[in-house]
Amino acid sequence: MERLDALFADLVDAGATLVVVEHDLRVVAQADHVIDIGPGAGADGGRLLFAGPPTELAW
């Protein structure tokens, strides 16, 4: 996972916009902005549950 973290950091440092679909909270915690859509999958999903910095997200 450290290699992936370094790659993400390199991309952002180079000026790239990085969009990642992820459920691993360690990865989510490193984000600048989180968009959580749910609460479930398929017909049960699709509602905005949270948008903002990970520091404001209730873990």
Secondary structure, 3 states (H helix, E strand, C coil): CHHHHHHHHHHHHCCCCCCCCCCCHHHHCCCCCEEEEECCCHHHCCEEEEEECHHHCCC
